[in-house]
Amino acid sequence: MTPKLDYRWHLREVMATRGMFSTTDLRPLLAERGIDLSPSQTYRLVVERPERLSLKTLMALLDILGCSMDELIEPVAAAGSRRRHSTAAGGGQVPGQNVAVGEFRPKRARIVPE
């Protein structure tokens, strides 16, 4: 089975390492490269994880920050793509186990109409 992939967006962290702590610092630099975003769009781009991003905007960000895509976008396994049958000894969570209390709760029986 192919694992499902997700990503982490590190724009805010990369900006901070470059001394850019405000979204208003980024907006004119994007405009110089032909990317005209409103203040709210720029804020969302920095603070939230974008679901869609044009390649022109991505390339402008890479140019402005002098970074690579690996620094900006980190591929990770999707939250729901972990194997279900892992053991506690293997470091995974046993299905139905309450980690805080450490007790095992069996799954409820599912009644399927015939």
N, CA, C and O atoms as CSV, one atom per row, in Angstrom:
chain,resi,resn,atom,element,x,y,z
A,1,MET,N,N,0.833,-1.175,0.000
A,1,MET,CA,C,0.000,0.000,0.000
A,1,MET,C,C,0.886,1.249,0.000
A,1,MET,O,O,1.839,1.335,0.774
A,2,THR,N,N,0.580,2.190,-0.844
A,2,THR,CA,C,1.350,3.416,-0.948
A,2,THR,C,C,0.987,4.360,0.201
A,2,THR,O,O,-0.193,4.631,0.425
A,3,PRO,N,N,1.996,4.867,0.935
A,3,PRO,CA,C,1.680,5.777,2.039
A,3,PRO,C,C,1.157,7.107,1.512
A,3,PRO,O,O,1.587,7.593,0.466
A,4,LYS,N,N,0.218,7.686,2.261
A,4,LYS,CA,C,-0.316,8.989,1.885
A,4,LYS,C,C,0.639,10.059,2.397
A,4,LYS,O,O,1.169,9.959,3.504
A,5,LEU,N,N,0.849,11.077,1.580
A,5,LEU,CA,C,1.798,12.120,1.935
A,5,LEU,C,C,1.087,13.411,2.284
A,5,LEU,O,O,-0.008,13.688,1.794
A,6,ASP,N,N,1.712,14.178,3.120
A,6,ASP,CA,C,1.242,15.490,3.506
A,6,ASP,C,C,2.476,16.382,3.525
A,6,ASP,O,O,3.549,15.954,3.100
A,7,TYR,N,N,2.347,17.593,4.002
A,7,TYR,CA,C,3.509,18.481,4.040
A,7,TYR,C,C,3.395,19.469,5.185
A,7,TYR,O,O,2.309,19.762,5.686
A,8,ARG,N,N,4.546,19.967,5.578
A,8,ARG,CA,C,4.616,21.058,6.555
A,8,ARG,C,C,5.135,22.283,5.823
A,8,ARG,O,O,6.043,22.190,4.996
A,9,TRP,N,N,4.551,23.426,6.135
A,9,TRP,CA,C,4.875,24.699,5.489
A,9,TRP,C,C,5.733,25.503,6.451
A,9,TRP,O,O,5.281,25.831,7.549
A,10,HIS,N,N,6.966,25.829,6.062
A,10,HIS,CA,C,7.923,26.481,6.951
A,10,HIS,C,C,8.223,27.926,6.567
A,10,HIS,O,O,9.286,28.441,6.912
A,11,LEU,N,N,7.314,28.589,5.864
A,11,LEU,CA,C,7.589,29.945,5.408
A,11,LEU,C,C,7.888,30.878,6.579
A,11,LEU,O,O,8.857,31.637,6.533
A,12,ARG,N,N,7.076,30.830,7.612
A,12,ARG,CA,C,7.270,31.732,8.745
A,12,ARG,C,C,8.641,31.527,9.398
A,12,ARG,O,O,9.319,32.498,9.736
A,13,GLU,N,N,9.047,30.267,9.575
A,13,GLU,CA,C,10.345,29.969,10.185
A,13,GLU,C,C,11.498,30.435,9.304
A,13,GLU,O,O,12.474,31.004,9.793
A,14,VAL,N,N,11.377,30.188,8.001
A,14,VAL,CA,C,12.444,30.589,7.078
A,14,VAL,C,C,12.560,32.113,7.045
A,14,VAL,O,O,13.663,32.659,7.020
A,15,MET,N,N,11.411,32.794,7.046
A,15,MET,CA,C,11.438,34.258,7.086
A,15,MET,C,C,12.153,34.743,8.346
A,15,MET,O,O,12.962,35.668,8.280
A,16,ALA,N,N,11.864,34.131,9.485
A,16,ALA,CA,C,12.473,34.545,10.752
A,16,ALA,C,C,13.982,34.352,10.731
A,16,ALA,O,O,14.719,35.181,11.265
A,17,THR,N,N,14.451,33.263,10.119
A,17,THR,CA,C,15.902,33.048,10.054
A,17,THR,C,C,16.581,34.076,9.148
A,17,THR,O,O,17.786,34.304,9.251
A,18,ARG,N,N,15.799,34.694,8.260
A,18,ARG,CA,C,16.337,35.735,7.369
A,18,ARG,C,C,16.085,37.139,7.924
A,18,ARG,O,O,16.343,38.128,7.237
A,19,GLY,N,N,15.583,37.235,9.163
A,19,GLY,CA,C,15.349,38.532,9.783
A,19,GLY,C,C,14.055,39.209,9.371
A,19,GLY,O,O,13.876,40.404,9.605
A,20,MET,N,N,13.148,38.453,8.759
A,20,MET,CA,C,11.859,39.013,8.358
A,20,MET,C,C,10.807,38.523,9.348
A,20,MET,O,O,10.471,37.339,9.369
A,21,PHE,N,N,10.290,39.434,10.163
A,21,PHE,CA,C,9.357,39.039,11.207
A,21,PHE,C,C,7.943,39.555,10.976
A,21,PHE,O,O,7.059,39.318,11.799
A,22,SER,N,N,7.719,40.245,9.888
A,22,SER,CA,C,6.402,40.812,9.611
A,22,SER,C,C,5.992,40.470,8.189
A,22,SER,O,O,6.815,40.448,7.275
A,23,THR,N,N,4.700,40.203,8.020
A,23,THR,CA,C,4.206,39.903,6.676
A,23,THR,C,C,4.283,41.131,5.779
A,23,THR,O,O,4.334,41.005,4.555
A,24,THR,N,N,4.292,42.321,6.382
A,24,THR,CA,C,4.403,43.542,5.574
A,24,THR,C,C,5.786,43.672,4.948
A,24,THR,O,O,5.947,44.400,3.968
A,25,ASP,N,N,6.788,42.981,5.494
A,25,ASP,CA,C,8.125,42.976,4.875
A,25,ASP,C,C,8.131,42.188,3.574
A,25,ASP,O,O,8.898,42.488,2.659
A,26,LEU,N,N,7.278,41.187,3.501
A,26,LEU,CA,C,7.277,40.286,2.349
A,26,LEU,C,C,6.510,40.844,1.159
A,26,LEU,O,O,6.894,40.616,0.012
A,27,ARG,N,N,5.451,41.558,1.419
A,27,ARG,CA,C,4.553,42.022,0.353
A,27,ARG,C,C,5.249,42.851,-0.732
A,27,ARG,O,O,5.064,42.551,-1.912
A,28,PRO,N,N,6.048,43.890,-0.393
A,28,PRO,CA,C,6.705,44.649,-1.472
A,28,PRO,C,C,7.737,43.825,-2.242
A,28,PRO,O,O,7.952,44.056,-3.432
A,29,LEU,N,N,8.372,42.869,-1.570
A,29,LEU,CA,C,9.342,42.017,-2.263
A,29,LEU,C,C,8.654,41.101,-3.274
A,29,LEU,O,O,9.195,40.828,-4.346
A,30,LEU,N,N,7.469,40.635,-2.925
A,30,LEU,CA,C,6.684,39.849,-3.882
A,30,LEU,C,C,6.234,40.725,-5.047
A,30,LEU,O,O,6.268,40.298,-6.201
A,31,ALA,N,N,5.813,41.951,-4.743
A,31,ALA,CA,C,5.350,42.871,-5.790
A,31,ALA,C,C,6.464,43.176,-6.784
A,31,ALA,O,O,6.201,43.312,-7.979
A,32,GLU,N,N,7.708,43.287,-6.311
A,32,GLU,CA,C,8.847,43.518,-7.204
A,32,GLU,C,C,9.003,42.392,-8.222
A,32,GLU,O,O,9.539,42.596,-9.311
A,33,ARG,N,N,8.538,41.225,-7.863
A,33,ARG,CA,C,8.655,40.052,-8.736
A,33,ARG,C,C,7.348,39.747,-9.470
A,33,ARG,O,O,7.194,38.669,-10.043
A,34,GLY,N,N,6.415,40.692,-9.452
A,34,GLY,CA,C,5.177,40.545,-10.204
A,34,GLY,C,C,4.080,39.783,-9.490
A,34,GLY,O,O,3.091,39.405,-10.119
A,35,ILE,N,N,4.224,39.547,-8.199
A,35,ILE,CA,C,3.213,38.841,-7.415
A,35,ILE,C,C,2.498,39.874,-6.554
A,35,ILE,O,O,3.053,40.362,-5.570
A,36,ASP,N,N,1.270,40.205,-6.927
A,36,ASP,CA,C,0.511,41.236,-6.225
A,36,ASP,C,C,-0.530,40.576,-5.321
A,36,ASP,O,O,-1.594,40.161,-5.782
A,37,LEU,N,N,-0.212,40.484,-4.043
A,37,LEU,CA,C,-1.123,39.898,-3.062
A,37,LEU,C,C,-1.634,40.981,-2.123
A,37,LEU,O,O,-0.919,41.933,-1.810
A,38,SER,N,N,-2.864,40.832,-1.681
A,38,SER,CA,C,-3.418,41.764,-0.702
A,38,SER,C,C,-2.741,41.504,0.645
A,38,SER,O,O,-2.115,40.461,0.832
A,39,PRO,N,N,-2.863,42.445,1.584
A,39,PRO,CA,C,-2.286,42.202,2.913
A,39,PRO,C,C,-2.834,40.928,3.574
A,39,PRO,O,O,-2.082,40.197,4.219
A,40,SER,N,N,-4.130,40.659,3.418
A,40,SER,CA,C,-4.690,39.457,4.032
A,40,SER,C,C,-4.199,38.184,3.343
A,40,SER,O,O,-3.983,37.170,4.006
A,41,GLN,N,N,-4.020,38.226,2.025
A,41,GLN,CA,C,-3.489,37.064,1.309
A,41,GLN,C,C,-2.050,36.781,1.738
A,41,GLN,O,O,-1.664,35.628,1.929
A,42,THR,N,N,-1.270,37.838,1.885
A,42,THR,CA,C,0.120,37.683,2.317
A,42,THR,C,C,0.170,37.112,3.723
A,42,THR,O,O,0.971,36.222,4.012
A,43,TYR,N,N,-0.682,37.619,4.592
A,43,TYR,CA,C,-0.739,37.119,5.972
A,43,TYR,C,C,-1.073,35.627,5.991
A,43,TYR,O,O,-0.410,34.849,6.677
A,44,ARG,N,N,-2.103,35.229,5.235
A,44,ARG,CA,C,-2.494,33.817,5.193
A,44,ARG,C,C,-1.391,32.944,4.606
A,44,ARG,O,O,-1.189,31.817,5.058
A,45,LEU,N,N,-0.683,33.445,3.614
A,45,LEU,CA,C,0.415,32.700,3.007
A,45,LEU,C,C,1.506,32.402,4.031
A,45,LEU,O,O,2.096,31.321,4.029
A,46,VAL,N,N,1.766,33.374,4.904
A,46,VAL,CA,C,2.830,33.213,5.898
A,46,VAL,C,C,2.356,32.387,7.092
A,46,VAL,O,O,3.076,31.504,7.559
A,47,VAL,N,N,1.175,32.661,7.578
A,47,VAL,CA,C,0.716,32.081,8.841
A,47,VAL,C,C,0.056,30.719,8.675
A,47,VAL,O,O,0.200,29.855,9.540
A,48,GLU,N,N,-0.661,30.514,7.582
A,48,GLU,CA,C,-1.371,29.260,7.369
A,48,GLU,C,C,-0.649,28.394,6.348
A,48,GLU,O,O,0.241,28.859,5.636
A,49,ARG,N,N,-1.036,27.157,6.289
A,49,ARG,CA,C,-0.485,26.231,5.306
A,49,ARG,C,C,-1.317,26.333,4.041
A,49,ARG,O,O,-2.506,26.015,4.071
A,50,PRO,N,N,-0.733,26.768,2.926
A,50,PRO,CA,C,-1.528,26.925,1.709
A,50,PRO,C,C,-1.925,25.577,1.107
A,50,PRO,O,O,-1.132,24.637,1.059
A,51,GLU,N,N,-3.167,25.513,0.654
A,51,GLU,CA,C,-3.641,24.314,-0.041
A,51,GLU,C,C,-3.308,24.395,-1.526
A,51,GLU,O,O,-3.071,23.375,-2.173
A,52,ARG,N,N,-3.292,25.615,-2.062
A,52,ARG,CA,C,-2.925,25.855,-3.458
A,52,ARG,C,C,-1.915,26.989,-3.479
A,52,ARG,O,O,-2.037,27.962,-2.735
A,53,LEU,N,N,-0.924,26.853,-4.335
A,53,LEU,CA,C,0.113,27.870,-4.440
A,53,LEU,C,C,0.622,27.862,-5.873
A,53,LEU,O,O,1.017,26.822,-6.400
A,54,SER,N,N,0.607,29.042,-6.501
A,54,SER,CA,C,1.092,29.088,-7.880
A,54,SER,C,C,2.606,28.904,-7.893
A,54,SER,O,O,3.302,29.277,-6.949
A,55,LEU,N,N,3.091,28.328,-8.969
A,55,LEU,CA,C,4.535,28.122,-9.090
A,55,LEU,C,C,5.281,29.451,-9.153
A,55,LEU,O,O,6.415,29.550,-8.684
A,56,LYS,N,N,4.649,30.476,-9.733
A,56,LYS,CA,C,5.292,31.789,-9.776
A,56,LYS,C,C,5.483,32.344,-8.374
A,56,LYS,O,O,6.529,32.918,-8.069
A,57,THR,N,N,4.474,32.176,-7.515
A,57,THR,CA,C,4.586,32.644,-6.135
A,57,THR,C,C,5.648,31.843,-5.399
A,57,THR,O,O,6.452,32.409,-4.658
A,58,LEU,N,N,5.656,30.532,-5.598
A,58,LEU,CA,C,6.663,29.689,-4.962
A,58,LEU,C,C,8.069,30.092,-5.388
A,58,LEU,O,O,8.964,30.209,-4.551
A,59,MET,N,N,8.265,30.303,-6.677
A,59,MET,CA,C,9.586,30.695,-7.170
A,59,MET,C,C,9.997,32.063,-6.634
A,59,MET,O,O,11.169,32.283,-6.331
A,60,ALA,N,N,9.037,32.986,-6.516
A,60,ALA,CA,C,9.333,34.302,-5.950
A,60,ALA,C,C,9.761,34.168,-4.492
A,60,ALA,O,O,10.707,34.829,-4.063
A,61,LEU,N,N,9.077,33.324,-3.731
A,61,LEU,CA,C,9.453,33.112,-2.325
A,61,LEU,C,C,10.857,32.528,-2.202
A,61,LEU,O,O,11.642,32.948,-1.352
A,62,LEU,N,N,11.163,31.559,-3.054
A,62,LEU,CA,C,12.494,30.955,-3.030
A,62,LEU,C,C,13.566,31.981,-3.362
A,62,LEU,O,O,14.640,31.980,-2.761
A,63,ASP,N,N,13.275,32.856,-4.318
A,63,ASP,CA,C,14.216,33.906,-4.703
A,63,ASP,C,C,14.392,34.931,-3.581
A,63,ASP,O,O,15.517,35.304,-3.250
A,64,ILE,N,N,13.296,35.380,-3.005
A,64,ILE,CA,C,13.342,36.387,-1.943
A,64,ILE,C,C,14.119,35.870,-0.734
A,64,ILE,O,O,14.948,36.580,-0.166
A,65,LEU,N,N,13.841,34.630,-0.351
A,65,LEU,CA,C,14.434,34.083,0.863
A,65,LEU,C,C,15.775,33.402,0.629
A,65,LEU,O,O,16.474,33.056,1.581
A,66,GLY,N,N,16.133,33.211,-0.625
A,66,GLY,CA,C,17.399,32.558,-0.932
A,66,GLY,C,C,17.464,31.152,-0.352
A,66,GLY,O,O,18.482,30.744,0.207
A,67,CYS,N,N,16.373,30.422,-0.492
A,67,CYS,CA,C,16.316,29.075,0.078
A,67,CYS,C,C,15.895,28.082,-0.992
A,67,CYS,O,O,15.581,28.455,-2.123
A,68,SER,N,N,15.897,26.826,-0.616
A,68,SER,CA,C,15.450,25.770,-1.525
A,68,SER,C,C,14.049,25.322,-1.117
A,68,SER,O,O,13.562,25.667,-0.041
A,69,MET,N,N,13.413,24.552,-1.989
A,69,MET,CA,C,12.077,24.042,-1.675
A,69,MET,C,C,12.110,23.133,-0.457
A,69,MET,O,O,11.138,23.075,0.296
A,70,ASP,N,N,13.217,22.421,-0.251
A,70,ASP,CA,C,13.332,21.534,0.906
A,70,ASP,C,C,13.231,22.298,2.222
A,70,ASP,O,O,12.724,21.767,3.210
A,71,GLU,N,N,13.707,23.530,2.240
A,71,GLU,CA,C,13.624,24.337,3.454
A,71,GLU,C,C,12.217,24.878,3.680
A,71,GLU,O,O,11.798,25.076,4.820
A,72,LEU,N,N,11.500,25.113,2.605
A,72,LEU,CA,C,10.181,25.729,2.676
A,72,LEU,C,C,9.058,24.709,2.845
A,72,LEU,O,O,8.102,24.948,3.584
A,73,ILE,N,N,9.175,23.574,2.160
A,73,ILE,CA,C,8.132,22.551,2.173
A,73,ILE,C,C,8.759,21.232,2.613
A,73,ILE,O,O,9.691,20.732,1.984
A,74,GLU,N,N,8.236,20.681,3.696
A,74,GLU,CA,C,8.744,19.415,4.216
A,74,GLU,C,C,7.703,18.317,4.007
A,74,GLU,O,O,6.630,18.374,4.607
A,75,PRO,N,N,7.994,17.318,3.170
A,75,PRO,CA,C,7.045,16.225,2.989
A,75,PRO,C,C,7.010,15.343,4.242
A,75,PRO,O,O,8.053,15.014,4.809
A,76,VAL,N,N,5.816,14.969,4.661
A,76,VAL,CA,C,5.629,14.098,5.827
A,76,VAL,C,C,4.523,13.104,5.523
A,76,VAL,O,O,3.732,13.313,4.603
A,77,ALA,N,N,4.465,12.030,6.287
A,77,ALA,CA,C,3.381,11.061,6.152
A,77,ALA,C,C,2.101,11.688,6.681
A,77,ALA,O,O,2.121,12.406,7.681
A,78,ALA,N,N,0.992,11.418,6.011
A,78,ALA,CA,C,-0.301,11.952,6.437
A,78,ALA,C,C,-0.666,11.378,7.798
A,78,ALA,O,O,-0.253,10.269,8.138
A,79,ALA,N,N,-1.429,12.118,8.569
A,79,ALA,CA,C,-1.777,11.729,9.934
A,79,ALA,C,C,-2.487,10.381,9.988
A,79,ALA,O,O,-2.240,9.604,10.910
A,80,GLY,N,N,-3.346,10.085,9.047
A,80,GLY,CA,C,-4.104,8.839,9.076
A,80,GLY,C,C,-3.446,7.683,8.366
A,80,GLY,O,O,-4.080,6.641,8.197
A,81,SER,N,N,-2.189,7.817,7.937
A,81,SER,CA,C,-1.571,6.773,7.132
A,81,SER,C,C,-0.673,5.838,7.932
A,81,SER,O,O,0.051,5.034,7.346
A,82,ARG,N,N,-0.706,5.926,9.255
A,82,ARG,CA,C,0.101,5.017,10.060
A,82,ARG,C,C,-0.501,3.620,10.030
A,82,ARG,O,O,-1.700,3.446,9.810
A,83,ARG,N,N,0.342,2.643,10.251
A,83,ARG,CA,C,-0.136,1.263,10.296
A,83,ARG,C,C,-0.986,1.070,11.538
A,83,ARG,O,O,-0.644,1.566,12.612
A,84,ARG,N,N,-2.083,0.360,11.401
A,84,ARG,CA,C,-3.012,0.174,12.522
A,84,ARG,C,C,-2.573,-0.930,13.473
A,84,ARG,O,O,-2.934,-0.888,14.649
A,85,HIS,N,N,-1.827,-1.893,13.021
A,85,HIS,CA,C,-1.498,-3.053,13.846
A,85,HIS,C,C,-0.089,-2.945,14.403
A,85,HIS,O,O,0.702,-3.877,14.259
A,86,SER,N,N,0.235,-1.836,15.032
A,86,SER,CA,C,1.543,-1.701,15.657
A,86,SER,C,C,1.425,-2.100,17.115
A,86,SER,O,O,0.328,-2.114,17.674
A,87,THR,N,N,2.539,-2.422,17.724
A,87,THR,CA,C,2.522,-2.841,19.118
A,87,THR,C,C,3.104,-1.755,19.993
A,87,THR,O,O,3.840,-0.888,19.522
A,88,ALA,N,N,2.769,-1.807,21.269
A,88,ALA,CA,C,3.294,-0.827,22.214
A,88,ALA,C,C,4.805,-0.945,22.309
A,88,ALA,O,O,5.487,0.064,22.484
A,89,ALA,N,N,5.347,-2.152,22.197
A,89,ALA,CA,C,6.795,-2.340,22.275
A,89,ALA,C,C,7.494,-1.716,21.079
A,89,ALA,O,O,8.653,-1.311,21.171
A,90,GLY,N,N,6.781,-1.640,19.946
A,90,GLY,CA,C,7.362,-1.062,18.755
A,90,GLY,C,C,7.263,0.445,18.724
A,90,GLY,O,O,7.691,1.064,17.750
A,91,GLY,N,N,6.718,1.048,19.743
A,91,GLY,CA,C,6.635,2.490,19.803
A,91,GLY,C,C,5.328,3.049,19.292
A,91,GLY,O,O,5.075,4.246,19.434
A,92,GLY,N,N,4.480,2.207,18.693
A,92,GLY,CA,C,3.210,2.689,18.173
A,92,GLY,C,C,2.107,2.597,19.208
A,92,GLY,O,O,2.309,2.065,20.299
A,93,GLN,N,N,0.976,3.102,18.871
A,93,GLN,CA,C,-0.172,3.052,19.770
A,93,GLN,C,C,-1.041,1.873,19.393
A,93,GLN,O,O,-1.342,1.673,18.216
A,94,VAL,N,N,-1.448,1.088,20.379
A,94,VAL,CA,C,-2.332,-0.045,20.143
A,94,VAL,C,C,-3.737,0.495,19.954
A,94,VAL,O,O,-4.193,1.289,20.776
A,95,PRO,N,N,-4.451,0.090,18.889
A,95,PRO,CA,C,-5.802,0.596,18.680
A,95,PRO,C,C,-6.689,0.317,19.882
A,95,PRO,O,O,-6.670,-0.783,20.434
A,96,GLY,N,N,-7.465,1.314,20.287
A,96,GLY,CA,C,-8.364,1.163,21.415
A,96,GLY,C,C,-7.706,1.392,22.763
A,96,GLY,O,O,-8.374,1.289,23.792
A,97,GLN,N,N,-6.418,1.700,22.789
A,97,GLN,CA,C,-5.725,1.894,24.049
A,97,GLN,C,C,-5.745,3.358,24.437
A,97,GLN,O,O,-5.414,4.223,23.626
A,98,ASN,N,N,-6.126,3.637,25.656
A,98,ASN,CA,C,-6.105,4.990,26.182
A,98,ASN,C,C,-4.705,5.235,26.721
A,98,ASN,O,O,-4.337,4.674,27.753
A,99,VAL,N,N,-3.925,6.056,26.050
A,99,VAL,CA,C,-2.524,6.257,26.394
A,99,VAL,C,C,-2.373,6.881,27.772
A,99,VAL,O,O,-1.472,6.505,28.522
A,100,ALA,N,N,-3.244,7.832,28.119
A,100,ALA,CA,C,-3.127,8.520,29.399
A,100,ALA,C,C,-3.347,7.564,30.565
A,100,ALA,O,O,-2.648,7.655,31.575
A,101,VAL,N,N,-4.293,6.662,30.445
A,101,VAL,CA,C,-4.622,5.767,31.544
A,101,VAL,C,C,-3.901,4.436,31.384
A,101,VAL,O,O,-3.555,3.791,32.374
A,102,GLY,N,N,-3.674,4.026,30.149
A,102,GLY,CA,C,-2.985,2.774,29.891
A,102,GLY,C,C,-3.897,1.565,29.896
A,102,GLY,O,O,-3.414,0.436,29.989
A,103,GLU,N,N,-5.196,1.768,29.799
A,103,GLU,CA,C,-6.127,0.658,29.795
A,103,GLU,C,C,-6.531,0.321,28.368
A,103,GLU,O,O,-6.505,1.183,27.489
A,104,PHE,N,N,-6.899,-0.920,28.142
A,104,PHE,CA,C,-7.305,-1.358,26.823
A,104,PHE,C,C,-8.821,-1.395,26.763
A,104,PHE,O,O,-9.475,-1.967,27.635
A,105,ARG,N,N,-9.380,-0.776,25.718
A,105,ARG,CA,C,-10.820,-0.806,25.519
A,105,ARG,C,C,-11.090,-1.464,24.178
A,105,ARG,O,O,-10.628,-0.980,23.145
A,106,PRO,N,N,-11.843,-2.576,24.183
A,106,PRO,CA,C,-12.134,-3.244,22.905
A,106,PRO,C,C,-13.079,-2.405,22.056
A,106,PRO,O,O,-13.821,-1.567,22.567
A,107,LYS,N,N,-13.037,-2.646,20.755
A,107,LYS,CA,C,-13.937,-1.960,19.843
A,107,LYS,C,C,-15.346,-2.475,20.025
A,107,LYS,O,O,-15.552,-3.627,20.405
A,108,ARG,N,N,-16.325,-1.612,19.750
A,108,ARG,CA,C,-17.724,-2.025,19.795
A,108,ARG,C,C,-18.022,-2.929,18.606
A,108,ARG,O,O,-17.442,-2.783,17.530
A,109,ALA,N,N,-18.942,-3.867,18.828
A,109,ALA,CA,C,-19.357,-4.756,17.741
A,109,ALA,C,C,-20.198,-3.971,16.741
A,109,ALA,O,O,-21.044,-3.168,17.134
A,110,ARG,N,N,-19.973,-4.193,15.482
A,110,ARG,CA,C,-20.747,-3.530,14.429
A,110,ARG,C,C,-21.783,-4.512,13.910
A,110,ARG,O,O,-21.448,-5.612,13.471
A,111,ILE,N,N,-23.042,-4.105,13.965
A,111,ILE,CA,C,-24.127,-4.944,13.472
A,111,ILE,C,C,-24.445,-4.513,12.057
A,111,ILE,O,O,-24.798,-3.359,11.812
A,112,VAL,N,N,-24.319,-5.451,11.121
A,112,VAL,CA,C,-24.554,-5.168,9.714
A,112,VAL,C,C,-25.848,-5.843,9.305
A,112,VAL,O,O,-25.966,-7.062,9.433
A,113,PRO,N,N,-26.844,-5.073,8.808
A,113,PRO,CA,C,-28.087,-5.701,8.369
A,113,PRO,C,C,-27.854,-6.586,7.150
A,113,PRO,O,O,-27.041,-6.285,6.277
A,114,GLU,N,N,-28.600,-7.692,7.125
A,114,GLU,CA,C,-28.427,-8.639,6.009
A,114,GLU,C,C,-29.417,-8.383,4.913
A,114,GLU,O,O,-29.413,-9.085,3.901
